[in-house]
Amino acid sequence: MKSVALHNLGCKVNAYEMDVMRQNLQENGYEIVSFAQKADVYIVNTCTVTNIADRKSRQMLHRARKNNPAAVIVAVGCYVQHEAESQSAADDAPSLQAEALGADIIIGNNRKNQIVRILDEYFKSHAVQDNLIDIARTDEYERLFLKKPQEHTRAFLKIQDGCNQFCTYCAIPYARGRVRSREPGEVLSEARVLADAGCREIVLTGIHLSSYGLDFPGVRSADYRDAVKAGFLAELIGRLAEIPELARIRLGSLEPQIVTKEFAERLAECEKLCPHFHLSLQSGSDTVLKRMNRRYTTEEFEGGVRILREAFDRVAITTDVIVGFPGETEEEFAATKAFAERVGFYEMHVFPYSKRAGTPAARMKDQISEHIKAERSKELIAIGEKLSGRYRAGLIGQKMEILTEEVKDIGGMRVLVGHTKDYVPAAVPEHASETNRIVCGVGERLLTEGGQQLVLMREPHDESFIA
C-alpha cells in the first residue's frame, strides 16, 4: 500500500476538490498520512489568487521534496494552470514543465478527477508528466462526487466552475476558464448522499457562484444576471431544502448585482437557508471599482444590502476588500472606510492588492507601495474588527441556534462550539447536547478563545429548544 500526503491551499472550491481527491485515493488503496510525515506521494493543491498564494504553493512543493526526496511530488490546480497560461503567452511554450516546479507530475484544473489514473500511469512508466488542458477553450464541467465530508457536520458542495468577469486584478479566469455549471440532478444526488452520511449543513460553492446556470440551454448570455432572472440558483436551493436530513443550506460568495427584491424574497421563503451573505465589494470608491472592472457602483451594492435586510429578520453581510489598488488615492481609500462603516459589515476580509502577471491592473500606472498597502490594510482591518464586535454584541439577549461541531475547554468551562445560522461562532455548555445537533438558546455573553470572540448561549431549559 502506497502512502499519500495532501495539502490544500486556497478557496472552498479547492477544499472540495481536495476532499474528492482524498476520497478517490483512499478507495483505490492509498493510505492517507499527514503532510509532515514521510510519504510515497505528496499532492499540493495550489492557489494563485495572490502572489503570497503562489509563494506558499512553491514552498509546500519544496517542503514535500524535503520530507522525502524519493517521493512522487504532484502539483495540482490554479497556480499550475496559471503558470502554464502565463508561460505560453510569454514564449509560446506548449505547457509548463513539471521540473520547473520541482514536481514529477503536474495536473491543471479540470483533471483532478483523474488523479488515480495519472498516478497509476506514472508508476508504470516513471516518466515526468504534464497533465494540462487549454482551460480557456473547454466547456466541460469536471465531474466530481463527494460521498462523505471531512467535517462531520458541514460539507462544501461545488456546483459551478470558471468565471467570465475578467476583473482587471484577477488571474482566476485564466486559471479556471469560462463558466461551467453542474446539472441540478447531480447536485441533488450528491447532497442526498452527504446527508445520508450525517452531514447537516452544505455550503454551495463555485468560482463565480452568481453565474450558476449561465451556460444552460436557453440562457447562454454574457450577463450572469440573466441566470438569476431564470431562477436557476433559487430553484436549486428550493429543491435542496426538500432533503429531510439537511438542516442548513449556506451560500458561498455572491456578486452584489445578484440581489434583487424577487431573488431575496424567494430565498427568504426557504427556512433552511442561512441568512449569511458574502457580497464581494473590493472597494468603497466608485472610481476604483471602475478601474477594477467590477461593473456596479457603491449605490447599487448598498441597495442590495438594503434588500437583504428587508427580506430577512437578521442577516449577516460579509465582504472582501482590496486596498492599494493601482492609483488608489487617499480620498478613494477614505471613501472605502466610510462605506464600510455605513454598511456595517459583520466581517471584512482585507487584502493588499497583489500584482498578477497577465492582468490589466499589473500594467497600470501609479502602483501603490507595499508600505502604504500595509498601512491601509491595518486601518481597514481595525474597522472590520470594530464592526464585527458590534455585530456579535448585538446577539446578546437574542434567540439563536447553533450546529454543534466540537467540544472545547474555554476558561475552564467545557462547551460545545459551533456556528449560528448567520455564521457567528457560538458555544453552549457541553451537557446541553452533543456534536452535530441543532441547539437553540439565548445569547448570554461574549467569550474570547484563541483571539476569537464567541457568543456563549444560555443553555436551553426546554427540550423543544433542541432539534
C-alpha positions as CSV (number, residue, x, y, z in Angstrom):
1,M,0.0,0.0,0.0
2,K,1.4,3.4,-1.0
3,S,1.0,6.4,1.3
4,V,0.0,9.8,0.1
5,A,0.0,13.2,1.9
6,L,-2.1,16.0,0.8
7,H,-2.0,19.8,1.4
8,N,-4.6,22.2,0.2
9,L,-4.3,26.0,-0.4
10,G,-7.0,28.5,-1.3
11,C,-10.7,28.6,-1.5
12,K,-13.7,26.5,-0.7
13,V,-13.7,25.1,-4.2
14,N,-10.2,23.9,-3.8
15,A,-11.1,22.4,-0.4
16,Y,-14.0,20.4,-2.0
17,E,-11.8,19.2,-4.9
18,M,-9.1,18.1,-2.4
19,D,-11.7,16.1,-0.4
20,V,-12.8,14.3,-3.5
21,M,-9.2,13.5,-4.5
22,R,-8.5,12.2,-1.0
23,Q,-11.7,10.1,-1.2
24,N,-10.8,8.6,-4.6
25,L,-7.2,7.8,-3.5
26,Q,-8.5,6.0,-0.3
27,E,-11.0,4.0,-2.4
28,N,-8.1,2.8,-4.6
29,G,-5.9,1.5,-1.8
30,Y,-3.8,4.6,-0.9
31,E,-3.1,5.2,2.8
32,I,-3.6,8.9,3.7
33,V,-1.0,10.3,6.0
34,S,-0.1,13.7,7.5
35,F,1.9,16.1,5.2
36,A,4.6,16.3,7.9
37,Q,5.2,12.5,7.6
38,K,7.3,10.7,5.2
39,A,5.1,9.6,2.3
40,D,5.4,7.9,-1.1
41,V,3.3,10.6,-2.8
42,Y,2.8,14.3,-1.9
43,I,0.0,16.2,-3.5
44,V,-0.2,20.0,-3.2
45,N,-3.5,21.6,-4.4
46,T,-2.2,25.1,-5.3
47,C,-3.7,28.5,-5.4
48,T,-2.9,31.6,-7.4
49,V,-5.3,34.3,-6.1
50,T,-2.3,36.4,-4.8
51,N,1.5,36.5,-5.0
52,I,1.5,35.1,-1.5
53,A,-0.6,32.2,-2.6
54,D,1.9,31.5,-5.4
55,R,4.8,31.6,-2.9
56,K,3.0,29.3,-0.5
57,S,2.4,26.8,-3.3
58,R,6.0,26.7,-4.2
59,Q,7.0,26.4,-0.6
60,M,4.8,23.4,0.0
61,L,6.2,21.7,-3.1
62,H,9.7,22.3,-1.8
63,R,8.7,21.1,1.7
64,A,7.3,17.9,0.2
65,R,10.6,17.2,-1.6
66,K,12.5,17.8,1.6
67,N,10.2,15.5,3.5
68,N,11.1,12.6,1.2
69,P,13.5,13.3,-1.8
70,A,12.4,9.9,-3.3
71,A,8.7,10.7,-3.2
72,V,6.5,11.4,-6.2
73,I,5.6,15.1,-6.0
74,V,2.3,16.2,-7.6
75,A,1.5,19.8,-8.2
76,V,-2.2,20.4,-8.9
77,G,-4.6,23.3,-9.6
78,C,-4.7,27.0,-10.1
79,Y,-1.1,28.0,-9.7
80,V,0.0,25.3,-12.0
81,Q,-2.6,26.2,-14.6
82,H,-1.9,30.0,-14.4
83,E,1.8,29.5,-14.7
84,A,1.3,27.4,-17.8
85,E,-1.0,30.0,-19.3
86,S,1.5,32.8,-18.5
87,Q,4.4,30.9,-19.9
88,S,2.6,30.0,-23.0
89,A,1.6,33.7,-23.6
90,A,5.1,34.8,-23.0
91,D,7.1,32.4,-25.1
92,D,4.6,30.3,-27.0
93,A,5.6,27.3,-24.9
94,P,3.1,24.4,-25.2
95,S,2.9,23.8,-21.4
96,L,4.6,24.3,-18.1
97,Q,7.3,21.8,-17.4
98,A,6.9,19.8,-14.2
99,E,10.6,20.1,-13.4
100,A,10.2,23.9,-13.2
101,L,8.1,23.4,-10.1
102,G,10.2,20.7,-8.6
103,A,7.4,18.2,-9.3
104,D,7.2,14.9,-11.0
105,I,3.6,15.4,-12.2
106,I,1.6,18.5,-12.8
107,I,-2.2,18.5,-13.1
108,G,-4.1,21.6,-14.1
109,N,-7.8,22.3,-13.5
110,N,-10.5,20.0,-14.9
111,R,-8.3,17.0,-14.4
112,K,-8.3,16.4,-10.7
113,N,-10.9,13.6,-11.1
114,Q,-8.2,11.7,-12.9
115,I,-5.6,11.7,-10.0
116,V,-5.7,7.9,-9.6
117,R,-5.3,7.1,-13.3
118,I,-2.5,9.6,-13.6
119,L,-0.6,8.2,-10.6
120,D,-1.1,4.6,-12.0
121,E,0.4,5.7,-15.3
122,Y,3.4,7.3,-13.6
123,F,4.2,4.2,-11.5
124,K,4.2,2.2,-14.7
125,S,6.4,4.5,-16.8
126,H,8.1,6.8,-14.2
127,A,8.0,9.5,-16.9
128,V,7.5,13.1,-15.8
129,Q,4.0,14.1,-16.8
130,D,2.3,17.4,-17.7
131,N,-1.5,17.0,-17.5
132,L,-2.8,20.3,-18.7
133,I,-5.6,21.4,-21.0
134,D,-6.4,24.6,-22.7
135,I,-8.7,25.7,-19.9
136,A,-10.0,28.7,-21.8
137,R,-11.5,26.6,-24.5
138,T,-13.2,23.9,-22.5
139,D,-17.0,23.8,-21.8
140,E,-16.6,20.5,-19.9
141,Y,-17.8,20.6,-16.2
142,E,-15.4,18.3,-14.3
143,R,-17.4,15.6,-12.7
144,L,-16.5,15.1,-9.1
145,F,-18.7,13.4,-6.4
146,L,-18.1,13.6,-2.7
147,K,-19.6,10.8,-0.6
148,K,-18.6,11.8,2.9
149,P,-17.4,15.2,4.2
150,Q,-14.1,15.6,6.0
151,E,-16.1,17.6,8.7
152,H,-18.9,15.5,10.2
153,T,-21.3,18.5,10.4
154,R,-20.7,20.5,7.3
155,A,-19.7,19.9,3.7
156,F,-18.7,22.0,0.7
157,L,-20.7,21.1,-2.5
158,K,-19.3,22.5,-5.7
159,I,-21.9,23.4,-8.3
160,Q,-20.1,25.8,-10.6
161,D,-16.6,26.4,-12.1
162,G,-15.0,29.2,-14.1
163,C,-15.6,33.0,-14.4
164,N,-16.4,35.3,-17.3
165,Q,-16.0,38.6,-15.5
166,F,-12.2,39.4,-16.0
167,C,-11.9,41.9,-13.2
168,T,-8.7,43.8,-14.1
169,Y,-6.8,42.5,-11.0
170,C,-7.8,38.8,-11.1
171,A,-5.9,35.8,-12.6
172,I,-8.6,33.3,-11.7
173,P,-10.4,33.4,-15.1
174,Y,-7.1,32.4,-16.7
175,A,-6.7,29.5,-14.3
176,R,-10.3,28.3,-14.2
177,G,-11.6,29.0,-17.6
178,R,-15.1,30.1,-18.6
179,V,-18.4,29.5,-16.7
180,R,-19.4,25.8,-16.4
181,S,-22.4,24.8,-14.3
182,R,-23.3,21.4,-12.8
183,E,-26.6,19.8,-13.6
184,P,-29.1,20.2,-10.8
185,G,-29.8,16.4,-10.7
186,E,-26.1,15.7,-10.0
187,V,-26.1,18.4,-7.2
188,L,-29.2,16.9,-5.6
189,S,-27.8,13.3,-5.8
190,E,-24.6,14.3,-4.1
191,A,-26.4,16.3,-1.4
192,R,-28.6,13.3,-0.6
193,V,-25.5,11.1,-0.2
194,L,-23.8,13.7,2.1
195,A,-27.0,14.0,4.2
196,D,-27.2,10.2,4.5
197,A,-23.6,10.2,5.7
198,G,-24.6,12.5,8.6
199,C,-23.9,16.0,7.1
200,R,-26.4,18.5,8.5
201,E,-25.2,21.6,6.5
202,I,-24.0,22.1,3.0
203,V,-22.2,25.1,1.6
204,L,-22.8,25.7,-2.1
205,T,-19.5,26.8,-3.7
206,G,-18.3,27.9,-7.1
207,I,-15.6,30.1,-8.6
208,H,-18.4,32.5,-9.6
209,L,-21.5,31.2,-7.9
210,S,-23.7,34.0,-9.2
211,S,-23.2,32.7,-12.7
212,Y,-24.7,29.3,-11.9
213,G,-26.8,28.2,-14.9
214,L,-25.4,30.9,-17.2
215,D,-24.3,28.2,-19.7
216,F,-27.5,26.2,-19.5
217,P,-29.6,25.8,-22.7
218,G,-31.9,28.8,-23.2
219,V,-29.7,31.3,-21.4
220,R,-26.1,31.4,-22.8
221,S,-25.8,35.1,-22.0
222,A,-22.8,37.2,-21.2
223,D,-24.5,38.7,-18.2
224,Y,-24.9,36.4,-15.1
225,R,-27.9,38.4,-14.0
226,D,-29.8,36.6,-16.8
227,A,-29.1,33.3,-15.0
228,V,-30.5,34.9,-11.8
229,K,-33.6,36.0,-13.7
230,A,-34.1,32.5,-14.9
231,G,-34.1,31.3,-11.3
232,F,-31.5,28.5,-11.5
233,L,-29.8,29.1,-8.2
234,A,-33.0,29.9,-6.3
235,E,-34.7,26.8,-7.8
236,L,-31.8,24.6,-6.8
237,I,-31.8,25.9,-3.2
238,G,-35.5,25.1,-3.0
239,R,-35.0,21.6,-4.2
240,L,-32.1,21.0,-1.8
241,A,-34.3,22.2,1.1
242,E,-36.6,19.2,0.4
243,I,-33.9,16.8,1.6
244,P,-35.2,16.0,5.2
245,E,-31.8,15.2,6.8
246,L,-30.3,18.6,5.7
247,A,-30.8,21.2,8.4
248,R,-29.0,24.1,6.7
249,I,-28.0,25.4,3.3
250,R,-25.3,28.1,3.1
251,L,-24.1,30.1,0.1
252,G,-20.6,30.9,-0.9
253,S,-19.5,34.3,-2.3
254,L,-22.0,36.2,-4.4
255,E,-21.8,39.3,-6.6
256,P,-23.9,42.2,-5.3
257,Q,-25.8,42.6,-8.5
258,I,-27.4,39.2,-8.0
259,V,-29.5,40.6,-5.2
260,T,-32.9,41.7,-6.5
261,K,-36.1,42.1,-4.5
262,E,-37.5,39.0,-6.2
263,F,-34.4,36.9,-5.6
264,A,-34.1,37.9,-1.9
265,E,-37.8,37.3,-1.2
266,R,-37.6,33.9,-2.8
267,L,-34.6,32.9,-0.7
268,A,-36.3,34.2,2.4
269,E,-39.1,31.7,1.9
270,C,-36.5,28.8,2.4
271,E,-36.3,28.3,6.2
272,K,-33.2,26.2,5.8
273,L,-31.2,28.9,4.0
274,C,-28.7,30.6,6.3
275,P,-29.1,34.4,6.3
276,H,-25.4,35.0,5.8
277,F,-24.4,36.6,2.5
278,H,-20.9,37.2,1.4
279,L,-21.1,40.0,-1.2
280,S,-17.7,40.9,-2.8
281,L,-17.2,44.6,-2.5
282,Q,-13.4,45.1,-3.3
283,S,-13.6,48.9,-2.9
284,G,-16.0,51.5,-1.5
285,S,-14.9,54.0,-4.2
286,D,-16.8,54.1,-7.5
287,T,-13.7,55.3,-9.4
288,V,-11.6,52.4,-8.1
289,L,-14.5,50.0,-8.9
290,K,-14.5,51.2,-12.4
291,R,-10.7,50.7,-12.8
292,M,-11.3,47.2,-11.4
293,N,-14.0,46.5,-14.0
294,R,-16.4,45.5,-11.2
295,R,-19.5,46.6,-13.1
296,Y,-21.5,48.0,-10.2
297,T,-21.5,51.2,-8.1
298,T,-21.4,51.6,-4.3
299,E,-25.0,52.8,-4.5
300,E,-26.0,49.5,-6.2
301,F,-24.1,47.5,-3.7
302,E,-25.8,49.3,-0.8
303,G,-29.1,48.8,-2.4
304,G,-28.5,45.0,-2.5
305,V,-27.6,45.1,1.2
306,R,-30.8,47.0,2.0
307,I,-32.9,44.5,0.1
308,L,-31.4,41.6,2.1
309,R,-32.0,43.4,5.4
310,E,-35.6,44.0,4.4
311,A,-36.1,40.3,3.4
312,F,-34.5,38.6,6.4
313,D,-35.2,39.3,10.1
314,R,-31.5,39.1,11.0
315,V,-28.9,38.9,8.2
316,A,-25.1,38.9,8.3
317,I,-23.3,40.6,5.5
318,T,-19.6,39.8,5.0
319,T,-17.3,41.0,2.2
320,D,-13.8,41.2,0.6
321,V,-11.9,44.5,0.2
322,I,-8.7,45.1,-1.8
323,V,-6.6,48.0,-0.6
324,G,-3.8,49.7,-2.5
325,F,-5.2,49.1,-6.0
326,P,-3.2,50.9,-8.6
327,G,-3.9,54.6,-8.4
328,E,-5.9,54.4,-5.2
329,T,-5.7,57.9,-3.7
330,E,-6.1,58.9,0.0
331,E,-9.6,60.2,-0.9
332,E,-10.6,56.9,-2.6
333,F,-9.3,54.9,0.4
334,A,-11.2,57.3,2.7
335,A,-14.4,56.6,0.7
336,T,-13.9,52.8,1.3
337,K,-13.5,53.3,5.0
338,A,-16.6,55.5,5.2
339,F,-18.6,53.0,3.1
340,A,-17.6,50.1,5.3
341,E,-18.8,52.0,8.4
342,R,-22.0,53.0,6.7
343,V,-22.9,49.4,5.6
344,G,-21.9,47.8,8.9
345,F,-20.5,44.6,7.7
346,Y,-20.4,41.6,10.1
347,E,-16.9,40.7,8.8
348,M,-14.5,42.1,6.2
349,H,-11.6,40.1,4.6
350,V,-9.0,42.7,3.7
351,F,-6.3,42.0,1.1
352,P,-3.5,44.3,-0.1
353,Y,-3.5,44.5,-3.9
354,S,-1.3,41.8,-5.4
355,K,0.0,42.2,-8.9
356,R,-0.9,39.2,-11.1
357,A,1.0,38.5,-14.3
358,G,-1.0,38.9,-17.4
359,T,-3.8,41.0,-15.9
360,P,-4.6,44.6,-17.0
361,A,-4.0,46.0,-13.5
362,A,-0.4,44.7,-13.5
363,R,0.3,47.2,-16.3
364,M,-1.5,50.2,-14.8
365,K,0.5,53.2,-13.8
366,D,0.7,54.5,-10.2
367,Q,1.3,51.2,-8.5
368,I,1.0,51.7,-4.7
369,S,4.0,50.9,-2.5
370,E,3.9,47.9,-0.2
371,H,4.3,50.2,2.8
372,I,1.2,52.2,2.0
373,K,-0.8,49.0,1.3
374,A,0.2,47.6,4.7
375,E,-0.8,50.7,6.5
376,R,-4.2,50.9,4.7
377,S,-4.8,47.2,5.4
378,K,-4.1,47.8,9.1
379,E,-6.6,50.7,9.2
380,L,-9.4,48.8,7.4
381,I,-8.8,45.6,9.5
382,A,-9.3,47.7,12.6
383,I,-12.6,49.0,11.3
384,G,-13.6,45.5,10.4
385,E,-12.8,44.2,13.9
386,K,-14.9,47.0,15.5
387,L,-17.9,46.3,13.2
388,S,-17.6,42.5,13.9
389,G,-17.5,43.1,17.7
390,R,-20.6,45.3,17.4
391,Y,-22.5,42.7,15.4
392,R,-21.6,39.9,17.9
393,A,-22.5,42.1,20.9
394,G,-25.9,42.7,19.3
395,L,-26.7,39.0,19.6
396,I,-26.7,39.2,23.4
397,G,-30.3,38.6,24.6
398,Q,-31.2,37.3,21.1
399,K,-32.6,33.8,20.4
400,M,-30.3,31.8,18.1
401,E,-29.4,28.3,17.1
402,I,-26.0,26.6,16.5
403,L,-25.0,23.5,14.8
404,T,-22.6,21.9,17.3
405,E,-19.3,20.9,15.8
406,E,-16.7,20.2,18.6
407,V,-16.1,20.1,22.3
408,K,-13.7,22.7,23.7
409,D,-12.4,23.9,27.1
410,I,-12.7,27.7,27.3
411,G,-11.7,29.3,30.6
412,G,-12.1,26.0,32.5
413,M,-15.6,25.5,31.1
414,R,-16.5,22.6,28.8
415,V,-18.6,23.8,25.9
416,L,-19.9,22.7,22.6
417,V,-18.8,25.1,19.8
418,G,-20.5,25.7,16.5
419,H,-21.8,28.4,14.3
420,T,-25.1,30.3,14.3
421,K,-27.1,30.5,11.0
422,D,-25.5,33.9,10.4
423,Y,-22.1,32.2,10.8
424,V,-21.1,33.7,14.2
425,P,-19.0,31.3,16.3
426,A,-21.0,30.4,19.4
427,A,-20.9,28.0,22.3
428,V,-23.3,26.2,24.7
429,P,-22.5,24.2,27.8
430,E,-21.4,20.7,26.9
431,H,-24.1,18.8,28.8
432,A,-26.9,20.5,26.9
433,S,-26.4,18.4,23.8
434,E,-23.8,16.6,21.6
435,T,-22.0,17.3,18.4
436,N,-23.8,17.5,15.1
437,R,-27.0,18.7,16.7
438,I,-29.0,21.9,16.2
439,V,-29.3,23.6,19.7
440,C,-31.3,26.7,20.4
441,G,-30.7,29.2,23.1
442,V,-30.3,32.9,24.0
443,G,-27.1,34.8,23.7
444,E,-25.7,35.5,27.2
445,R,-22.3,37.0,26.9
446,L,-19.1,37.1,24.8
447,L,-16.2,34.7,25.3
448,T,-12.7,35.0,23.9
449,E,-10.8,31.9,22.8
450,G,-7.6,32.0,20.7
451,G,-8.1,35.6,19.8
452,Q,-11.7,34.9,18.5
453,Q,-14.9,36.1,20.1
454,L,-17.7,33.6,20.6
455,V,-21.2,34.1,21.8
456,L,-22.0,32.0,24.9
457,M,-25.6,30.8,24.7
458,R,-27.7,30.3,27.8
459,E,-28.4,26.6,27.9
460,P,-31.9,25.6,27.0
461,H,-34.3,24.7,29.8
462,D,-37.0,23.5,27.4
463,E,-36.4,20.2,25.4
464,S,-38.3,21.8,22.5
465,F,-35.3,24.1,22.0
466,I,-33.2,21.1,20.9
467,A,-33.6,19.8,17.4
